[in-house]
């Protein structure tokens, strides 16, 4: 158990809580559209596909977020390019790139002997290691992504219901889809330090899916998703503090449990 009233430990937890809340809000806003658009597999592929980028960034002494952003951008571009080939289905393109990038990342990590790469931190996150500079960066990216998503709210809504309607209304669905994919990639890059590449999809999907169970409008889905995400961060960090458990998995697991409990309550 983390010692109570330990000044350094309290400061770590404060930074983790603030950073986790930023992640929760951004994941809720982006995750709402991911769930409504049915892009869960895409989010999972992007999150796992970041592994080689993060590993290479560590090897070359660069921030992990830089490598994650490059890898996520490559994944988004590759999925769009491959899926435009009429002989390859969209989910097949995602699956092939997902497996290829994940395998490449594991090969890079296993082959590099001179540089220490903490694979556990990459996969499961280390929210307690956040610095104030990390938090300010996350705030900046989150603010920019949320602002862009607010501007594209109408095209996103039309895209959710019918891509043909969006095209008929002149809302440029291809551009809206590209912006949505870019936002998903940025949300994953910002969030992976908190909960890791394996668990970041849980924060994207579980709170938004919980909101979709109860809400009747898109803003209501987002509001509930934010509340569930913030609660998951608080409870996950509380378990980390008192029970000495890993914070990232605890946060993601709490979010998934919230969805499970909500599903049971809705059935009754």
N, C-alpha and C positions, 0 to 999 in steps of 0.2 A: 504494500500500500504506500502511496506517495505520502511523505510526512506532512502532517497538517502544519499550517503557519510557517512553512518553509518559504522564505521570500522568493528565492529563485523559482521554486516549483509553482508558486502562485502566479508569478509573472509568465511562466511558460503556459499555464492554463488560461490566463487572460488572453494572451495572443492567440492561442488555439481556439478559444471561444469566438473571438472577433473574426478570425480567419474562417472558421467553420460556418459562421452565420453568413458571411459573404458568399461562400460556396453554396450554402443552402438556398439563398435567395436567387443567385444566378442559375443554379440547377433547376429550381422550380419554374422560373420564367422560360428557360429553354426547354426543359423537360415537358412542359405542358404541350408545346407544339410537337415534340418528338412523339409523345403518346397519342395525341389526336391524329397525327399524320401517319402513325403506324411505322415509325422509323427506329424501333427498338434494336433491331439487328444491326442497323447502321451505326448506332451509338456504341454498341458493344464492339464492333469491328474497329471503329476509330480509336477507342480506348486501348484495345490490345495492340493495335498497330503502331502505337507510339513507342513501344519498347525499344526497337532498334535506334530510333532517334535519340531517346534519352541515354541509352548506353553509349552511343558515339559521342554525344555531348560531354558526358563524364570523362570519356577517354581523352578528348581534346581539351579538357579543362574549361568547358563552357557551361553556362547554367543549363540545368536539365530542361527548363521550360522552352529554351531555344530549340533543342533537339526535338522535344515533343511537338512543338508547333510545326516544324518542318515536316516531321513524319506524318502528322495529322493532315497537313495540307497536301502532301503527296497522296495519302490515302483518299482524301476527298476528290482530288483531281483524277486519280486512277479509277475510282469507282464510277465517276461520271463518264470518263472516256471509254472504259470497257463496256459499261452498260449500254452505250449508244450503238454498239455492234449488235445488229439484229439477231445474230445467232446465239448470243449469250444473255441469259435472263439477268435481271437486276440483282436478285438475291445470290445468284451464282457468282457474279462479279464480286460482290461484297465478300462472300465466303472465301473465294480464292485469294483475294488480297489480304484478308484477315489472317488466314493460315500462313500465307507466305511471309508477311511482316512479323508475325509472332514467332515463327520458326527462325527467321533471320535474327531477331533480337536475342533469342536464347543462344544461337550460335555465336553471336558477338560476345555475349557475357561469358559463355563457357570457354571461348578461345583466348580472351584477354587475361593474361597472367600478371602483367606488370602494373596494371591499374586496378585498384580495389573498387568493384562495382557492387553496391548493396542492392541485390535483386529484390530482397524482401521489402525494402523501403520503396522501390519503384512499384512493386505489385500491390502492396497494401498501405502505402503512404506513411507519413510521419508528421502528423498534424502538430505535435509538440515541438518540432524543429523549425516552425515558422518564425521568421524575423519580421520586424516592422517594415522593412523594405519589401518583403514578400507580400505583406498585407496591403501596402499602398499600391503595389503593382496589380494585385488582384482587384482592388477597388476600382482602379482606373479601367481595367479590361471589362469588369462586370458592368460598370456604368456605361461604357461605350456599347457593349452588346445589348443591354436592356434598352438603351435609347434607340438603337437601330431596329430592334424588334418592335418597339412601340410604333415606329414609322411604318413598318411593314405589317402591321396588325391586320389591315383589311386584305392585302394580298395573301397573307398566311391563312386567313379565315376562308377565303374563296378556294385556296389550294386544298384545304382540309376537306371541303365538301365535294368539289368536283374541279379537276384541272381544266376541263373544257369550259366551265363557266368562268373561271379566272381568265382564260384566254379570250373568251368572248367579251368580257368586260374591259379588256385592254390592260390587265394587271400584270402581264409578263410573268407567267408562272415559272418559266425557266430561271429568270433572275431571282424570283422569290425562293425557289428551291435552292439555288446556289447560296443565297444569303442565309437560309436556314441551316444548310450544311456547314457553312463557315461559322455560324454561331455555335452549333453543336461542337465543332472542333475546338473553338476557343474555350467553351465552357469545360470541356474535358481537360484541356491543357492547364487551365487555371485550377481545376479541382483535384488533379491527380496527386499533388503533394499532400493534400489532406487525407484522402482515402485510398489513394493508389489506383493504378490503371485497371486492376481487376474489379474494384469495388465502385469506381466512379459511376458506372452505369446504374448501380443501385440508387444513387442519389439523384440521377436524372429521371429514373422511371418510377420508383416506388412512391415518392411524395405526390407526383403528378397523377399517377394511377389512382392513388387514394382520393385525391381531389375529384377525379372524374367519376368516382363512385357516388359522390354526394352532391356535386354541383350541377346546375342546369345551364350555366353560361361559362364562357371561357375565362372571363375575369375571376369568377368564383373558383374555378378549378385552380387558377394560379394562386389565389389567396390561400386556399386550403393547402396547396402544395408548399407554399412558403412556411405556413404554420407547422406542418408536419416535418419539414426539413429542419427548421430551427429547433423544434422539440427533439428531433433525433440527434442533433449536434449536442444539445445540452445533456441529454440522458447518456449518450455515448461517452462524453467527457466525464460525467459524474461516475460512471462505471469504471472508467480509466483511473480516476482519482482514488476511489475507495477500494476497488477490487484489483488494482494493478493489472488491468487488461489492456490489450491493444486498442487504441482510440479509433483508428480508421475502421477496422472491422466492426467495432461496437456501434459506430454511427450508422454504417450501412445496414447492419443487421436490425437496428432499431427501426429504421425507415421501412424495411421489408416487413417487420412484425406489425407495424402500424397498418400497412396495407392488408395483411392477413386478418387482423382484428376487425378492420373496417368491412372486409368481405363477409365475415361471419355475422357481424351486426346487420348488414344490409339483407342478408338472407332471412333474418328473423324479424 
